[in-house]
């Protein structure tokens, strides 16, 4: 009977509960908070980048709608609006057509650009000149980046 008394004395000892996954340790809470902050910062960064590129994407979409020589003024306006979005105080926006043409030619020196005075203000637009201007605009819009537009 001497052996059973120590066993009876141990009978009221309870085993500790097993570790569970909930609630997590404080380190996991900190890690989760850090992850949420990083995700929010990353989302904000990409959202701002996406928003900055929105005028360029819209200009590319509008460019696809311009097909006829009588839309040369709309094409010119589209390019000026794009410059205005990224560089609102640029001097070329209020400059004569000659300066606007020089500015555009500086953007793509290797691409031919017709005489804009003739393309924009002639009563009957020449199909070849309009096509050249349209090709210039397409090439410039596909080549230019948001950073380049902001540096204008």
N, C-alpha and C positions, 0 to 999 in steps of 0.2 A: 503494500500500500504506500510505501514511501515513494515509489516511482510515480504514482498517479497524482500525488499532491502538486508537484511542480507542473505537471501537465494541466491541472485545473487552474493553477495560477496564471498560466499563459492563455487560457481560453478567452479572456476578455480583450486581448490585444487584437486590434483590427489592422488589416493590411491597408497601406495607402492606396488611394484611387489611382488608376492608371492615367497617364498623361493623355489628354485628348487634344484635338486640333483646335477646339474652340473653348475659350477665347484665346486668340493668339498672344504670344509674348509681345512686350512693348517694342522690341526690335522689329518685328514684322509690321507693326503699325507704322513705325517710322519709315520702313522700306516702302510700304504701300503709299504713304503720303509723298515720299520722294518721287515715286513712279507717277503718281497723279500730277504732280507739279511739272515733271519733265514732259509728260504727254500734253498737258495744257500749253506749255511753252512751245513745244513742237507744232501743235495744231495752230497756235497763234502765228508762228513764224511762216508756216506754209500758207495760211489763210491770207496774210498780208502780201506774200509773194504772188499768190494767185490773183488777189485784187489789183495789184500793181500791173499785172499783165492783161487785165481785162480790156482796156481800150485797144491794145494791140490785137487781141483776139477778135474783138468786134470789128476792127478795121479790116482784118483779113476776111471776115465773113461778109462784110458789106462789099468788099472788092469783087467777090464772086458774082454779085448781082449787077455789076457794071459791065455792059457788053456792047452798047451802041455808041457811035461817035457823038451823038447829041448829049451824052452823059459826061462829056469831058469836064464840065464845070463841077459836077458832082464828084468826079474823081479828084479834081484839084482840091475841093473842099474837104474831102475825106483825108487827104494827106495833111492839109493845114490843121484840121481838127486833131489829128494824131500828134502833131508837133505841139499844139496848144495844150493838150492833156499833160504831156510830160515836161514841157518847158513854156509855161504860160506867158512869161515876159520876153520871149525871144523876139529880137528885132525884125526877123524875117517875116513875122506874121503880119506886120503892117507895112512891109516894104513893097515896092513896085514888083511887077511880074519878072522883070529882068533879074532882080536880086533873088527872088524866089527860085528862079531857074538855076542861077549860079549855086545857090544853097543845095538844091536837089542834085545837081551835077557833082558837087563835092562829096555827096553821100555815096555815089557809085560812079567814080570817074571813068571806068571802063565800059559802062553801059550807055548807049546813045540815048539822047534826050532831044525830042523835037523842039522847035521854037514854040514855047508856050503861048506867046502873044498871039500867034497864028491859030494854035489849037483851041484856045479858050475864047477868043473874041471874033473869030471868023463866023459869018452867018451859016455857011455850010462847011462842016468840019471834014477834013481829009481823013479817009479811013486809015491810010498808012501811018499818018502822024498820030492819030488816036491810038492805033494798035501799038506803036512804039512807046507812047506814053503809058499805056496800060501795062505793057511788058515791063517797063521801067518800074512802075509802082508795085507790080507783083514781086519782082525780084528784090526791091528794096524792103518791102514788108516781110518777106520770108527770110531775108538776111539780117535785118536789124533786130537788136535785142532791147529789152527794157532798159538795161544799164546804158546802152549807147544813146537811147532816146533821152534819158535823164541827163546825160552829159552834153546835150546839144546847146 
